[in-house]
Amino acid sequence: MAMSKRHIWVLAIIVLSILGNSIQVRGFNCSEVIVDNFKFDLHLLDNEYIVNSTHRADPSEKIKEFHISPCSPLKYNDTIDSRAQCPNGTYVCEYVKYKLYTNETVLVKVKPIAGEYPDDNRFVNPLVTLGPMTNNDGSPSSFDLTLHGGKSNDDDYKTNITFYCDEEHGGPIVKGFEHHTLQIDWRSVHACGTRISQPDSGGRSWFSKFLIFVFAVGSVYLFVGIAYNRHVYNAQGWDLIPHRDFWREVPYIAKEFMGYVFNSLRKGGRPGYHHVGSTYLIKEETGTVSSITHIRMRELSETETGDKIGALTRDSPSMRHLCK
């Protein structure tokens, strides 16, 4: 079955996503959150926070309890049944409980909303995005910290914490779910960033970023081209390479170009000179293959070229025959 253009674009998006995740940093250092030349220090927030919300459900109460740790996984209790807590590696966990009219509390649901679970190929992958620049010193008034990796009933979940720069320290406020994303607002003096100087040579230079871009585009080009040739033309082996004939000629094109540049620099760009032919094989009129004159022409001025050809025409019957 032929591959449509829509399928090719889907493959390209998948490859770009894979390449993008391959360079994403999975570790997260709360004491040094750096994004767009701004640094945030959240290490004092490295703790477990619990936020409760209660809803009346006669004759009982429904309680949603959120355990939040923005910098590291929540503490896992080995003495408690694993079904009564989120898996080890969880950053944000939701507990749903019912408080009965008998004052007995019953746990009915546990949902991991963000965390690091390598065995399940799910990772927290923290993503930091700056908010608008509204502070007097030009620093951002807020930034978003998005934590991934949550899953429940085959649905993927993540947590987005919006930190606001505020001199009055406050705790997390759960705003609710939207499209499987738990939104949390958090006002804190620790969310006030400081501008830092441009990264030194230890950071990625523009050249290294350019190389990464070229590698990403080249990978997509090669992957999509191979898939297209395989499904559309049923190609195999070397024929799978997109535009194979062009890439096979690239070394020769580069060699000729370098030779042209080298000759131009060696001749110093003198006017009136040009390349006249390369190699001529002249066969005598006797009809025998053995009587062949091999003449190698070099770069000559127009006057020298005319003199040489005139002399060869007078001296060689084969040349006179060719010039007729």
Secondary structure as the mmCIF struct_conf table of DSSP 4:
data_model
#
loop_
_struct_conf.conf_type_id
_struct_conf.id
_struct_conf.beg_label_comp_id
_struct_conf.beg_label_asym_id
_struct_conf.beg_label_seq_id
_struct_conf.end_label_comp_id
_struct_conf.end_label_asym_id
_struct_conf.end_label_seq_id
HELX_LH_PP_P HELX_LH_PP_P1 ALA A 2 SER A 4
HELX_RH_AL_P HELX_RH_AL_P1 LYS A 5 SER A 22
TURN_TY1_P TURN_TY1_P1 ILE A 23 ILE A 23
BEND BEND1 GLN A 24 GLN A 24
TURN_TY1_P TURN_TY1_P2 CYS A 30 SER A 31
STRN STRN1 VAL A 33 VAL A 35
TURN_TY1_P TURN_TY1_P3 ASP A 36 ASN A 37
STRN STRN2 PHE A 38 PHE A 40
HELX_RH_3T_P HELX_RH_3T_P1 HIS A 43 LEU A 45
BEND BEND2 ASN A 47 ASN A 47
STRN STRN3 TYR A 49 ALA A 57
TURN_TY1_P TURN_TY1_P4 ASP A 58 PRO A 59
STRN STRN4 SER A 60 ILE A 68
BEND BEND3 PRO A 70 SER A 72
HELX_LH_PP_P HELX_LH_PP_P2 PRO A 73 TYR A 76
TURN_TY1_P TURN_TY1_P5 ASP A 78 THR A 79
BEND BEND4 ILE A 80 ILE A 80
HELX_RH_3T_P HELX_RH_3T_P2 SER A 82 ALA A 84
BEND BEND5 GLN A 85 GLN A 85
HELX_LH_PP_P HELX_LH_PP_P3 CYS A 86 PRO A 87
TURN_TY1_P TURN_TY1_P6 ASN A 88 GLY A 89
STRN STRN5 THR A 90 LYS A 99
TURN_TY1_P TURN_TY1_P7 TYR A 101 THR A 102
BEND BEND6 ASN A 103 ASN A 103
STRN STRN6 THR A 105 GLY A 115
STRN STRN7 TYR A 117 TYR A 117
HELX_RH_3T_P HELX_RH_3T_P3 PRO A 118 ASP A 120
TURN_TY1_P TURN_TY1_P8 ASN A 121 ASN A 121
STRN STRN8 ARG A 122 ARG A 122
STRN STRN9 LEU A 127 LEU A 130
STRN STRN10 MET A 133 MET A 133
BEND BEND7 ASN A 135 ASN A 135
TURN_TY1_P TURN_TY1_P9 ASN A 136 ASP A 137
BEND BEND8 GLY A 138 GLY A 138
STRN STRN11 PRO A 140 PRO A 140
BEND BEND9 SER A 141 SER A 141
STRN STRN12 SER A 142 SER A 152
TURN_TY1_P TURN_TY1_P10 ASN A 153 ASP A 154
STRN STRN13 ASP A 155 CYS A 165
BEND BEND10 GLU A 167 GLU A 168
STRN STRN14 PRO A 172 GLU A 178
TURN_TY1_P TURN_TY1_P11 HIS A 179 HIS A 180
STRN STRN15 THR A 181 SER A 188
HELX_RH_3T_P HELX_RH_3T_P4 VAL A 189 ALA A 191
STRN STRN16 THR A 194 ARG A 195
HELX_LH_PP_P HELX_LH_PP_P4 SER A 197 PRO A 199
TURN_TY1_P TURN_TY1_P12 SER A 201 GLY A 202
BEND BEND11 GLY A 203 GLY A 203
HELX_RH_AL_P HELX_RH_AL_P2 TRP A 206 VAL A 232
BEND BEND12 TYR A 233 TYR A 233
HELX_RH_3T_P HELX_RH_3T_P5 GLY A 237 LEU A 240
BEND BEND13 ILE A 241 ILE A 241
TURN_TY1_P TURN_TY1_P13 PRO A 242 HIS A 243
HELX_RH_AL_P HELX_RH_AL_P3 ARG A 244 LYS A 267
TURN_TY1_P TURN_TY1_P14 GLY A 268 GLY A 269
TURN_TY1_P TURN_TY1_P15 PRO A 271 GLY A 272
STRN STRN17 TYR A 273 HIS A 274
BEND BEND14 SER A 278 SER A 278
STRN STRN18 THR A 279 LYS A 283
TURN_TY1_P TURN_TY1_P16 GLU A 285 THR A 286
TURN_TY1_P TURN_TY1_P17 VAL A 289 SER A 290
STRN STRN19 ILE A 292 ARG A 296
STRN STRN20 LEU A 300 SER A 301
HELX_RH_AL_P HELX_RH_AL_P4 GLU A 302 ASP A 315
HELX_RH_AL_P HELX_RH_AL_P5 PRO A 317 CYS A 323
#
